[in-house]
């Protein structure tokens, strides 16, 4: 599953967060930093939503 990813709401796009469907614990961001901390929080929240709902969320936001 892939999600467009941004660190700041004013930034339209910072990269693509990809989560492995076969193993949702595996994830990465296309770009120079493969697993930035901000993306880790989003990946965790997406995986948790998938585990509870049984389907991948179309969109998801996270505010720290």
N, C-alpha and C positions, 0 to 999 in steps of 0.2 A: 504494500500500500504506500502511496506517495502523497505528501502534503507540502504545499508551498509554506515556507517558514520565514518568519521575520522576528527580530528581537524587539523592535520598537513599533508601535502602531502607526507611526508616521512613515515608516519604511515599508514600501509596498511589498518587497520581496528580498530575501537575503539568501535563499537557497532552497533546495528540495530535501525534505526529511523523508527518508525511505525506511519502512519497517518491513522486515521479512515476514511474509504470510505464514510460512511453514514454522518459523520460530520467532514469535513476536518480541523476544528478548534481544534479538539482533536488529540493530538500527544504525543508520549513518546519515550524514548530510553531505550532499555533493558539494565539494569545495575544498579549500585548503585545510580547514579544520574539520575532521571527520566526525567528532562527537563533542560539539560545544556544550557547555553546561546548560544553557538555556534550552537547547533542543532536547537534552536529556529529560527535563521536566515535561515537555510536550510528549515525547515518546512514551514516558511512563503513564501519562494521563490517557493517551490514545489506547495503550495496551489495557489499562484498567477498564476503560469503557467497552472495549472489545470483549473482555472476559465477562463483564457483567451483562451486557446486552446481547452478545453472540454475533454481533455484526460490527464492521468497521464504521466509525462515524464519518460522515461526509465532510464535516468541518469541526474544528475544535479550537478553542482559545484558552490561553492560560495567562493569568496575571499574577505576578509575584510582588 
